[in-house]
Amino acid sequence: APDAEAGAEAGGEAGGEAALGGALGGMYRLHPDPRVGYVLKADSQIRWGDAQVTTDGLGLRQRPGPPPPPEALRLVVLGDSVAFGIRMNDDQTLAARLEARLAERRGPAEPPVAGYTVAIPSWKIAPCSSRFAVSVICRSSNQMPCLPSDERCHAPSI
């Protein structure tokens, strides 16, 4: 399992990046904010067993399908390998399946739902750091929802 902190300690950010990527076939990279840890290589196609994983510019799993309309409700599945959908194609992830299932059940007058996977295998994220990770990651994307600050978690307001 990747450990971004151990990689960074092994030789600073550049050394950590090399250790993290090299040890795992080059699929991971350190996130610029050490509190997020690591993400996948950005804008990549990665083979994971029999599955094809597509990453976006943030190094997260790309949402399959066309961009959602502005009025779409955003659903985030946050976690580690289970939420990520390890060894699953992009359209088989929990977020994609929830989006499809909700599309079947919602009425035509209701806004659509767009499901996003904010998960990386072996991410060790406690509840407070998960709020922070989503807030840091979503700052760079108008596609992701932002969570409000929780003072107990020391997460910044967005």
MARLUM-294006 format. One record per atom (N, C-alpha, C, CB): residue in one letter; x, y, z. Coordinates in pm, whole numbers, plus 50000, padded with zeros to 5 digits. Glycine has a CB too. Layout:
ATOM   zaba    east   north      up
ATOM      A       X       Y       Z
...
This chain:
ATOM   zaba    east   north      up
ATOM      A   50084   49881   50000
ATOM      A   50000   50000   50000
ATOM      A   50088   50124   50000
ATOM      A   49905   50000   50121
ATOM      P   50051   50226   49924
ATOM      P   50133   50345   49918
ATOM      P   50127   50420   50050
ATOM      P   50089   50435   49804
ATOM      D   50234   50486   50083
ATOM      D   50240   50568   50202
ATOM      D   50311   50696   50165
ATOM      D   50311   50495   50320
ATOM      A   50235   50800   50136
ATOM      A   50291   50926   50089
ATOM      A   50386   50987   50189
ATOM      A   50181   51024   50057
ATOM      E   50356   50976   50319
ATOM      E   50444   51035   50419
ATOM      E   50577   50963   50421
ATOM      E   50379   51030   50558
ATOM      A   50576   50831   50414
ATOM      A   50702   50757   50413
ATOM      A   50782   50792   50289
ATOM      A   50677   50605   50419
ATOM      G   50713   50809   50174
ATOM      G   50782   50845   50052
ATOM      G   50845   50982   50062
ATOM      G   50688   50841   49934
ATOM      A   50772   51077   50121
ATOM      A   50826   51212   50135
ATOM      A   50944   51213   50229
ATOM      A   50718   51308   50184
ATOM      E   50939   51133   50337
ATOM      E   51050   51129   50430
ATOM      E   51172   51064   50366
ATOM      E   51010   51053   50556
ATOM      A   51148   50979   50268
ATOM      A   51259   50910   50204
ATOM      A   51347   51001   50122
ATOM      A   51208   50799   50119
ATOM      G   51299   51119   50086
ATOM      G   51384   51205   50006
ATOM      G   51318   51332   49964
ATOM      G   51430   51133   49886
ATOM      G   51236   51389   50049
ATOM      G   51169   51512   50012
ATOM      G   51060   51484   49911
ATOM      G   51267   51614   49956
ATOM      E   50999   51590   49861
ATOM      E   50885   51572   49770
ATOM      E   50928   51500   49643
ATOM      E   50822   51707   49735
ATOM      A   51038   51542   49583
ATOM      A   51082   51478   49458
ATOM      A   51118   51332   49483
ATOM      A   51202   51552   49399
ATOM      G   51191   51304   49592
ATOM      G   51227   51167   49623
ATOM      G   51105   51084   49658
ATOM      G   51326   51163   49737
ATOM      G   51013   51145   49732
ATOM      G   50890   51076   49769
ATOM      G   50807   51043   49647
ATOM      G   50808   51160   49865
ATOM      E   50799   51137   49553
ATOM      E   50724   51116   49429
ATOM      E   50783   50997   49353
ATOM      E   50726   51244   49341
ATOM      A   50915   50993   49342
ATOM      A   50980   50884   49269
ATOM      A   50957   50751   49340
ATOM      A   51131   50912   49254
ATOM      A   50970   50750   49473
ATOM      A   50951   50626   49548
ATOM      A   50806   50579   49537
ATOM      A   50989   50646   49695
ATOM      L   50712   50672   49549
ATOM      L   50571   50637   49543
ATOM      L   50534   50585   49405
ATOM      L   50484   50758   49579
ATOM      G   50570   50658   49301
ATOM      G   50536   50617   49165
ATOM      G   50610   50493   49122
ATOM      G   50565   50729   49069
ATOM      G   50739   50486   49153
ATOM      G   50821   50373   49111
ATOM      G   50777   50243   49175
ATOM      G   50966   50399   49142
ATOM      A   50745   50249   49303
ATOM      A   50706   50128   49375
ATOM      A   50572   50074   49326
ATOM      A   50700   50155   49524
ATOM      L   50493   50158   49266
ATOM      L   50359   50117   49226
ATOM      L   50337   50129   49077
ATOM      L   50255   50200   49299
ATOM      G   50440   50111   49000
ATOM      G   50425   50113   48856
ATOM      G   50395   50251   48800
ATOM      G   50318   50019   48815
ATOM      G   50423   50355   48874
ATOM      G   50405   50489   48824
ATOM      G   50261   50537   48819
ATOM      G   50463   50499   48691
ATOM      M   50167   50470   48888
ATOM      M   50028   50515   48879
ATOM      M   49992   50622   48982
ATOM      M   49937   50399   48896
ATOM      Y   50071   50639   49085
ATOM      Y   50040   50737   49189
ATOM      Y   50132   50858   49179
ATOM      Y   50053   50673   49327
ATOM      R   50084   50970   49236
ATOM      R   50169   51088   49252
ATOM      R   50129   51155   49383
ATOM      R   50155   51186   49130
ATOM      L   50224   51223   49443
ATOM      L   50195   51298   49564
ATOM      L   50110   51418   49529
ATOM      L   50325   51341   49637
ATOM      H   50012   51447   49613
ATOM      H   49932   51568   49594
ATOM      H   50015   51685   49647
ATOM      H   49792   51557   49667
ATOM      P   50002   51804   49587
ATOM      P   50079   51918   49636
ATOM      P   50054   51950   49784
ATOM      P   50046   52040   49553
ATOM      D   49938   51918   49835
ATOM      D   49910   51941   49976
ATOM      D   49933   51810   50051
ATOM      D   49764   51994   49998
ATOM      P   50029   51806   50143
ATOM      P   50061   51681   50212
ATOM      P   49946   51626   50295
ATOM      P   50180   51700   50300
ATOM      R   49847   51709   50330
ATOM      R   49734   51658   50406
ATOM      R   49641   51573   50320
ATOM      R   49656   51774   50467
ATOM      V   49648   51589   50189
ATOM      V   49571   51503   50099
ATOM      V   49647   51372   50080
ATOM      V   49546   51574   49961
ATOM      G   49781   51379   50077
ATOM      G   49861   51259   50060
ATOM      G   49893   51235   49914
ATOM      G   49790   51138   50119
ATOM      Y   49828   51137   49856
ATOM      Y   49857   51101   49718
ATOM      Y   49728   51081   49640
ATOM      Y   49943   50975   49712
ATOM      V   49740   51091   49510
ATOM      V   49632   51066   49416
ATOM      V   49692   50986   49301
ATOM      V   49566   51201   49364
ATOM      L   49613   50954   49203
ATOM      L   49664   50885   49085
ATOM      L   49726   50986   48989
ATOM      L   49552   50804   49014
ATOM      K   49800   50937   48893
ATOM      K   49854   51025   48790
ATOM      K   49737   51091   48717
ATOM      K   49945   50948   48689
ATOM      A   49752   51220   48692
ATOM      A   49646   51296   48628
ATOM      A   49631   51261   48480
ATOM      A   49671   51445   48643
ATOM      D   49508   51270   48432
ATOM      D   49477   51252   48289
ATOM      D   49543   51128   48231
ATOM      D   49521   51375   48211
ATOM      S   49518   51015   48295
ATOM      S   49583   50889   48255
ATOM      S   49481   50779   48230
ATOM      S   49682   50845   48362
ATOM      Q   49524   50679   48155
ATOM      Q   49453   50554   48138
ATOM      Q   49537   50449   48209
ATOM      Q   49429   50518   47984
ATOM      I   49481   50383   48309
ATOM      I   49556   50287   48388
ATOM      I   49486   50152   48382
ATOM      I   49571   50336   48536
ATOM      R   49563   50047   48355
ATOM      R   49509   49910   48360
ATOM      R   49520   49862   48503
ATOM      R   49586   49814   48261
ATOM      W   49411   49812   48557
ATOM      W   49411   49759   48693
ATOM      W   49347   49621   48685
ATOM      W   49333   49854   48794
ATOM      G   49430   49520   48670
ATOM      G   49378   49386   48644
ATOM      G   49313   49388   48507
ATOM      G   49277   49341   48754
ATOM      D   49188   49347   48499
ATOM      D   49113   49349   48374
ATOM      D   49042   49482   48351
ATOM      D   49013   49237   48371
ATOM      A   49050   49572   48446
ATOM      A   48975   49697   48438
ATOM      A   49057   49811   48379
ATOM      A   48926   49736   48576
ATOM      Q   48988   49901   48314
ATOM      Q   49046   50024   48262
ATOM      Q   49001   50138   48352
ATOM      Q   49005   50050   48112
ATOM      V   49097   50211   48409
ATOM      V   49069   50324   48497
ATOM      V   49114   50451   48426
ATOM      V   49140   50308   48636
ATOM      T   49024   50549   48419
ATOM      T   49055   50678   48357
ATOM      T   49061   50782   48468
ATOM      T   48949   50717   48248
ATOM      T   49170   50860   48471
ATOM      T   49181   50964   48572
ATOM      T   49160   51102   48509
ATOM      T   49317   50958   48643
ATOM      D   49114   51194   48593
ATOM      D   49093   51331   48548
ATOM      D   49214   51417   48581
ATOM      D   48966   51390   48613
ATOM      G   49203   51546   48560
ATOM      G   49313   51637   48585
ATOM      G   49352   51649   48731
ATOM      G   49278   51771   48534
ATOM      L   49265   51601   48821
ATOM      L   49295   51605   48964
ATOM      L   49363   51478   49013
ATOM      L   49168   51627   49043
ATOM      G   49372   51376   48927
ATOM      G   49429   51249   48969
ATOM      G   49327   51160   49038
ATOM      G   49546   51272   49061
ATOM      L   49200   51190   49017
ATOM      L   49092   51107   49070
ATOM      L   49026   51034   48955
ATOM      L   48988   51193   49147
ATOM      R   48946   50937   48989
ATOM      R   48876   50861   48887
ATOM      R   48781   50954   48811
ATOM      R   48800   50741   48949
ATOM      Q   48788   50950   48680
ATOM      Q   48702   51036   48600
ATOM      Q   48559   50984   48598
ATOM      Q   48756   51047   48457
ATOM      R   48466   51075   48609
ATOM      R   48324   51041   48599
ATOM      R   48295   51005   48454
ATOM      R   48233   51159   48648
ATOM      P   48238   50885   48429
ATOM      P   48207   50848   48291
ATOM      P   48091   50932   48236
ATOM      P   48174   50699   48282
ATOM      G   48086   50945   48107
ATOM      G   47975   51016   48043
ATOM      G   48006   51163   48019
ATOM      G   47852   51005   48128
ATOM      P   47910   51230   47959
ATOM      P   47929   51372   47928
ATOM      P   47925   51456   48056
ATOM      P   47821   51421   47829
ATOM      P   47974   51579   48049
ATOM      P   47966   51665   48168
ATOM      P   47820   51686   48207
ATOM      P   48034   51802   48141
ATOM      P   47794   51689   48338
ATOM      P   47655   51708   48381
ATOM      P   47613   51853   48361
ATOM      P   47639   51667   48529
ATOM      P   47482   51876   48352
ATOM      P   47435   52014   48341
ATOM      P   47460   52088   48472
ATOM      P   47284   52018   48304
ATOM      P   47463   52220   48468
ATOM      P   47491   52297   48590
ATOM      P   47395   52270   48706
ATOM      P   47487   52444   48557
ATOM      E   47271   52236   48675
ATOM      E   47173   52214   48782
ATOM      E   47181   52075   48844
ATOM      E   47035   52236   48727
ATOM      A   47270   51990   48795
ATOM      A   47281   51854   48848
ATOM      A   47323   51855   48995
ATOM      A   47381   51772   48766
ATOM      L   47267   51764   49070
ATOM      L   47309   51744   49208
ATOM      L   47436   51662   49205
ATOM      L   47197   51674   49294
ATOM      R   47534   51698   49285
ATOM      R   47662   51626   49289
ATOM      R   47661   51528   49406
ATOM      R   47782   51724   49301
ATOM      L   47694   51403   49377
ATOM      L   47704   51298   49477
ATOM      L   47850   51254   49481
ATOM      L   47607   51179   49445
ATOM      V   47910   51252   49598
ATOM      V   48051   51213   49612
ATOM      V   48058   51084   49690
ATOM      V   48134   51324   49681
ATOM      V   48129   50986   49636
ATOM      V   48159   50863   49707
ATOM      V   48305   50875   49749
ATOM      V   48133   50733   49618
ATOM      L   48327   50884   49880
ATOM      L   48458   50913   49937
ATOM      L   48510   50790   50009
ATOM      L   48451   51033   50033
ATOM      G   48636   50755   49987
ATOM      G   48690   50642   50061
ATOM      G   48818   50588   50004
ATOM      G   48590   50534   50066
ATOM      D   48835   50456   50021
ATOM      D   48957   50389   49976
ATOM      D   48923   50293   49862
ATOM      D   49026   50314   50093
ATOM      S   48979   50173   49863
ATOM      S   48964   50082   49749
ATOM      S   48820   50040   49721
ATOM      S   49047   49960   49773
ATOM      V   48738   50027   49823
ATOM      V   48599   49987   49800
ATOM      V   48525   50099   49727
ATOM      V   48528   49954   49934
ATOM      A   48537   50221   49777
ATOM      A   48472   50335   49712
ATOM      A   48533   50359   49573
ATOM      A   48486   50462   49798
ATOM      F   48662   50335   49559
ATOM      F   48731   50353   49432
ATOM      F   48679   50256   49326
ATOM      F   48882   50336   49450
ATOM      G   48644   50137   49370
ATOM      G   48601   50035   49274
ATOM      G   48721   49964   49214
ATOM      G   48515   50097   49164
ATOM      I   48808   49915   49300
ATOM      I   48930   49849   49253
ATOM      I   48894   49733   49161
ATOM      I   49016   49800   49372
ATOM      R   48965   49722   49053
ATOM      R   48944   49619   48949
ATOM      R   48807   49631   48881
ATOM      R   48958   49481   49010
ATOM      M   48752   49753   48880
ATOM      M   48626   49779   48809
ATOM      M   48649   49886   48704
ATOM      M   48514   49822   48907
ATOM      N   48579   49875   48593
ATOM      N   48583   49979   48492
ATOM      N   48515   50104   48546
ATOM      N   48516   49932   48360
ATOM      D   48541   50216   48483
ATOM      D   48488   50344   48530
ATOM      D   48336   50342   48546
ATOM      D   48527   50453   48434
ATOM      D   48266   50278   48454
ATOM      D   48119   50278   48461
ATOM      D   48063   50176   48560
ATOM      D   48062   50250   48323
ATOM      Q   48150   50103   48629
ATOM      Q   48106   50003   48727
ATOM      Q   48125   50049   48871
ATOM      Q   48181   49873   48705
ATOM      T   48182   50167   48892
ATOM      T   48207   50215   49028
ATOM      T   48077   50242   49101
ATOM      T   48293   50342   49025
ATOM      L   48087   50249   49232
ATOM      L   47969   50278   49313
ATOM      L   47907   50411   49274
ATOM      L   48006   50278   49462
ATOM      A   47990   50513   49252
ATOM      A   47938   50645   49213
ATOM      A   47864   50637   49080
ATOM      A   48053   50748   49204
ATOM      A   47921   50567   48983
ATOM      A   47857   50555   48851
ATOM      A   47727   50475   48860
ATOM      A   47952   50489   48750
ATOM      R   47729   50370   48939
ATOM      R   47608   50288   48952
ATOM      R   47497   50362   49029
ATOM      R   47641   50156   49023
ATOM      L   47536   50438   49132
ATOM      L   47436   50518   49204
ATOM      L   47376   50623   49111
ATOM      L   47499   50586   49327
ATOM      E   47462   50687   49032
ATOM      E   47413   50788   48937
ATOM      E   47312   50726   48840
ATOM      E   47531   50849   48858
ATOM      A   47347   50609   48785
ATOM      A   47258   50543   48689
ATOM      A   47127   50500   48756
ATOM      A   47327   50420   48627
ATOM      R   47137   50446   48875
ATOM      R   47017   50399   48945
ATOM      R   46925   50517   48980
ATOM      R   47056   50323   49073
ATOM      L   46985   50627   49026
ATOM      L   46904   50745   49058
ATOM      L   46842   50804   48932
ATOM      L   46990   50852   49129
ATOM      A   46912   50799   48820
ATOM      A   46856   50849   48694
ATOM      A   46731   50770   48655
ATOM      A   46961   50840   48581
ATOM      E   46732   50639   48682
ATOM      E   46616   50555   48651
ATOM      E   46496   50590   48739
ATOM      E   46651   50407   48670
ATOM      R   46521   50630   48862
ATOM      R   46415   50649   48960
ATOM      R   46365   50793   48974
ATOM      R   46461   50602   49091
ATOM      R   46444   50889   48930
ATOM      R   46403   51029   48947
ATOM      R   46308   51069   48835
ATOM      R   46527   51122   48949
ATOM      G   46216   51156   48868
ATOM      G   46121   51203   48769
ATOM      G   46185   51302   48673
ATOM      G   46001   51267   48837
ATOM      P   46121   51325   48558
ATOM      P   46179   51415   48457
ATOM      P   46188   51560   48503
ATOM      P   46097   51408   48331
ATOM      A   46110   51599   48602
ATOM      A   46115   51737   48652
ATOM      A   46227   51757   48754
ATOM      A   45981   51774   48715
ATOM      E   46286   51649   48802
ATOM      E   46392   51658   48902
ATOM      E   46528   51674   48834
ATOM      E   46391   51534   48993
ATOM      P   46619   51749   48896
ATOM      P   46751   51764   48836
ATOM      P   46826   51630   48836
ATOM      P   46834   51871   48910
ATOM      P   46912   51608   48738
ATOM      P   46989   51483   48736
ATOM      P   47091   51481   48849
ATOM      P   47060   51466   48600
ATOM      V   47147   51363   48873
ATOM      V   47251   51344   48973
ATOM      V   47379   51307   48900
ATOM      V   47211   51235   49079
ATOM      A   47491   51367   48940
ATOM      A   47622   51333   48885
ATOM      A   47705   51271   48997
ATOM      A   47694   51460   48825
ATOM      G   47750   51148   48977
ATOM      G   47826   51076   49080
ATOM      G   47976   51087   49058
ATOM      G   47787   50930   49082
ATOM      Y   48047   51125   49163
ATOM      Y   48193   51142   49157
ATOM      Y   48260   51050   49257
ATOM      Y   48232   51288   49184
ATOM      T   48371   50990   49215
ATOM      T   48451   50905   49302
ATOM      T   48568   50988   49354
ATOM      T   48500   50778   49226
ATOM      V   48571   51012   49483
ATOM      V   48683   51080   49548
ATOM      V   48742   50974   49641
ATOM      V   48638   51214   49627
ATOM      A   48817   50884   49581
ATOM      A   48869   50769   49653
ATOM      A   48996   50720   49584
ATOM      A   48764   50655   49662
ATOM      I   49087   50672   49662
ATOM      I   49212   50615   49612
ATOM      I   49239   50489   49694
ATOM      I   49333   50718   49620
ATOM      P   49277   50377   49629
ATOM      P   49307   50258   49708
ATOM      P   49411   50287   49816
ATOM      P   49357   50146   49616
ATOM      S   49384   50238   49934
ATOM      S   49469   50252   50054
ATOM      S   49476   50393   50109
ATOM      S   49607   50206   50022
ATOM      W   49387   50482   50064
ATOM      W   49383   50614   50126
ATOM      W   49352   50595   50273
ATOM      W   49276   50708   50058
ATOM      K   49434   50650   50357
ATOM      K   49413   50642   50502
ATOM      K   49359   50777   50545
ATOM      K   49545   50604   50580
ATOM      I   49229   50793   50538
ATOM      I   49170   50923   50563
ATOM      I   49071   50912   50678
ATOM      I   49100   50978   50437
ATOM      A   49100   50986   50783
ATOM      A   49008   50996   50897
ATOM      A   48897   51092   50858
ATOM      A   49082   51044   51027
ATOM      P   48786   51093   50931
ATOM      P   48676   51182   50895
ATOM      P   48716   51328   50877
ATOM      P   48569   51173   50998
ATOM      C   48800   51380   50965
ATOM      C   48839   51521   50951
ATOM      C   48926   51542   50828
ATOM      C   48913   51569   51077
ATOM      S   49021   51454   50806
ATOM      S   49107   51475   50691
ATOM      S   49033   51449   50561
ATOM      S   49230   51386   50700
ATOM      S   48928   51367   50564
ATOM      S   48851   51345   50441
ATOM      S   48779   51473   50402
ATOM      S   48749   51230   50460
ATOM      R   48724   51545   50499
ATOM      R   48661   51673   50470
ATOM      R   48765   51768   50411
ATOM      R   48597   51735   50598
ATOM      F   48884   51767   50468
ATOM      F   48988   51855   50418
ATOM      F   49029   51813   50276
ATOM      F   49110   51853   50512
ATOM      A   49045   51682   50253
ATOM      A   49086   51634   50121
ATOM      A   48987   51677   50015
ATOM      A   49101   51482   50121
ATOM      V   48858   51661   50043
ATOM      V   48758   51701   49944
ATOM      V   48764   51851   49922
ATOM      V   48617   51658   49990
ATOM      S   48781   51929   50030
ATOM      S   48784   52074   50014
ATOM      S   48905   52118   49933
ATOM      S   48785   52143   50150
ATOM      V   49021   52056   49954
ATOM      V   49141   52092   49878
ATOM      V   49126   52050   49732
ATOM      V   49267   52026   49940
ATOM      I   49079   51929   49710
ATOM      I   49067   51878   49574
ATOM      I   48962   51956   49496
ATOM      I   49031   51730   49577
ATOM      C   48849   51988   49559
ATOM      C   48741   52052   49485
ATOM      C   48772   52197   49453
ATOM      C   48612   52042   49562
ATOM      R   48864   52260   49523
ATOM      R   48899   52399   49494
ATOM      R   48943   52416   49349
ATOM      R   49008   52447   49587
ATOM      S   49006   52315   49295
ATOM      S   49060   52327   49160
ATOM      S   48963   52277   49054
ATOM      S   49190   52252   49150
ATOM      S   48839   52252   49090
ATOM      S   48743   52199   48993
ATOM      S   48604   52253   49021
ATOM      S   48743   52046   48996
ATOM      N   48541   52308   48919
ATOM      N   48403   52352   48937
ATOM      N   48307   52234   48925
ATOM      N   48367   52460   48833
ATOM      Q   48360   52115   48903
ATOM      Q   48277   51995   48892
ATOM      Q   48250   51931   49028
ATOM      Q   48344   51893   48800
ATOM      M   48328   51967   49130
ATOM      M   48318   51900   49259
ATOM      M   48249   51989   49361
ATOM      M   48456   51860   49309
ATOM      P   48173   51930   49449
ATOM      P   48111   52009   49555
ATOM      P   48216   52042   49661
ATOM      P   47992   51934   49618
ATOM      C   48197   52149   49732
ATOM      C   48286   52186   49841
ATOM      C   48212   52175   49973
ATOM      C   48342   52327   49822
ATOM      L   48279   52123   50073
ATOM      L   48218   52109   50204
ATOM      L   48248   52233   50288
ATOM      L   48270   51982   50274
ATOM      P   48155   52270   50373
ATOM      P   48183   52384   50462
ATOM      P   48287   52347   50566
ATOM      P   48055   52433   50531
ATOM      S   48348   52447   50625
ATOM      S   48448   52426   50728
ATOM      S   48388   52360   50851
ATOM      S   48514   52558   50765
ATOM      D   48464   52277   50912
ATOM      D   48428   52219   51041
ATOM      D   48543   52256   51134
ATOM      D   48404   52061   51034
ATOM      E   48518   52347   51226
ATOM      E   48626   52399   51311
ATOM      E   48698   52289   51386
ATOM      E   48570   52500   51409
ATOM      R   48628   52183   51424
ATOM      R   48693   52074   51495
ATOM      R   48794   52003   51408
ATOM      R   48591   51975   51546
ATOM      C   48776   52011   51277
ATOM      C   48866   51943   51184
ATOM      C   48974   52035   51130
ATOM      C   48787   51884   51069
ATOM      H   48967   52161   51159
ATOM      H   49064   52260   51109
ATOM      H   49065   52262   50958
ATOM      H   49205   52230   51162
ATOM      A   48950   52235   50895
ATOM      A   48941   52241   50750
ATOM      A   48911   52385   50709
ATOM      A   48831   52144   50696
ATOM      P   48975   52432   50605
ATOM      P   48952   52571   50564
ATOM      P   48814   52590   50503
ATOM      P   49059   52615   50465
ATOM      S   48762   52708   50516
ATOM      S   48635   52742   50451
ATOM      S   48661   52764   50304
ATOM      S   48570   52869   50514
ATOM      I   48571   52724   50221
ATOM      I   48587   52742   50077
ATOM      I   48491   52848   50030
ATOM      I   48564   52609   50000
